[in-house]
Amino acid sequence: MGACSRPAIDAASGPARGFRDAPPGYPAGVTSTTSQTYQTSQQELFRFLEDRFACAQACTECARASALRASLVDPDGTDEQALLRRKGIMCAEVCDATCRVLSEDNRLDEAGIRAQLEWCRTVCLETAHVFDRHPGAEESAAACRACATACTEFMETLA
């Protein structure tokens, strides 16, 4: 995964600059000049980046589990097996794309990131429901639910 960059605060502008100039998809800034506000802003940014990374990790794990589950299904099986395979592949692709959005500096705005997270959350929950109907897919369903939860929690951070 790529490293998330954080806004630069140079010595000349100091804490007064805050995070006003943060890249798209980063939390809104604090413009106060107090050192307490600056420290709080840094803590908020670190928390934001940790939450973003945790969500990207959950997406990666879900993508791996979904792809693995899809690969174990007989492609010429029943309609239910075909559904499981399709959902697993789709979930893996959406989670992979979401991980890339979260881990790369792609300059998406908050609305774009939120839309990607919502899509990922929805697909993960749908896939978990399909996995629930198949013995042996419990671990994959749990990974999908964990990813959906991480997406939901990260969307709350964007609010």
Secondary structure, DSSP 8 states (H G I E B T S, - for coil): ----------TTTHHHHTTTT--TTS--------HHHHHHHHHHHHHHHHHHHHHHHHHHHHHHHHHHHHHTS-TTS-HHHHHHHHHHHHHHHHHHHHHHHHHS-----HHHHHHHHHHHHHHHHHHHHHHHTSTT-HHHHHHHHHHHHHHHHHHHHH-
